[in-house]
Amino acid sequence: MKNKKKLDIIYEDKKILVVNKPSGILTISTPKEKEKTLFHEVSAYVKKSNPKAKIFIIHRLDKETSGIVMFAKDKSIKYKYQNNWDKLVIKRKYTAVVSGTLSKKTGTIKSYLKQSKTLMVYSTCDNKNGKLAITNYEVIKENSKYSMLNVEILTGRKNQIRVHMSDINHPILGDKKYGNKKDGFNRLMLHALTLEIINPITNKKMEFTSKTPRVFETLFDNKK
């Protein structure tokens, strides 16, 4: 039996647990998958020290996205964060590698996002027919094929970055849903890099960071 990779813990105290999620694992269970989830791994971890311990998800990432995910150790903490999420979150930054070279090296993408019956998210200009989504980006590395971006989301909508990058014709590499299904990448090149948030109990600012995966950097090693 293969040894499971050790849970990558970024921060832990008596109230919360912040971990680095690998790409390719669900944050929480679905009807098709109950156990191979980050939630299951985190739950098993806290039960090692206390079999009665429980864990609660505060926010989530897409299965294909890696990076920072935050859990609560009791239900009241979960709701303190979730019910005030937009007020508590100061910054949410991502690293993304997209296809092509962007003519505008910095920019803001704004649209209203709506989900279809087939669970595809798409942009609309109709503010009565979708939820406002705002994405800021900045090119930090590029070559003739790809661009690496610093991305900051001012709203947290489902698939927001993926849809917005596709909207400007620079889809994220490895995005089989909104990009090129045949681009040859076996993971989504999107990583939740930084979460800066106000602790609702102490009112103090907390900042969590997760290093950009090395595989992102290799695309720009000695390439023109």
C-alpha positions, 0 to 999 in steps of 0.5 A: 500500500502506498504511503499517503502524502502528508497533509501540508499544513500552513497554519493551525490554532485552536479555532482554524486550520489552513492547508495547502490543497494539491491539484486534483483533489476535491475540497469536499465530497460529491455524490460520486466521491465521498472519501478522496477529499481534502475534507476527509484528510483534514478530518482524519488529521484532527481525529488523531489527537481527539477522536471526537474532533470535527472539522468544518469547511469555510471556503473551497477551491475547484478540484483542479486548483491548488493552494490555500483552503481554510477549515474551522474546528467548530461550527460557530467559527465556520459561520463567523467566517462564512456569514461575514466573508466579504467583509473579512477577506482583505485579499485573495491572490492567485498565480495563473499560467495562461496561453499566449502573450497578453497585449495588456500587461495589467488589467481588470476584467468585469462581468456578471457570471451565470451558471447554465443547466449543464453547470458551465459558468459564463459571462453576461453583461446583464446585471439582473441575470448574473452575479458581479465578478471582478478580476485584476491581473498582472503579467509577471513572466512571459515567453512566446507561448505562455504568460504567468499572471498575478491574479487578485479577485475582488469577488469570489464567484465559482470558476471566476478566474477560469471564465475571465481568462477564457473571456479574453482568449487567454485560457488557463493551461490545463483547463479542460472545461473553459480552455483548450482540452488538447493543450497537453497539460494534465493539471490546471495551472491555477494556484491560490497563493495568498489569503489575507483575512481579518480574524472575527474573534480577535479582529487581527489581520492574518495572512497565509501564503502558499508557494507557487508550484515549481511546475509553473516556473519550469514553463519559463526556464530558458524559454524565449 
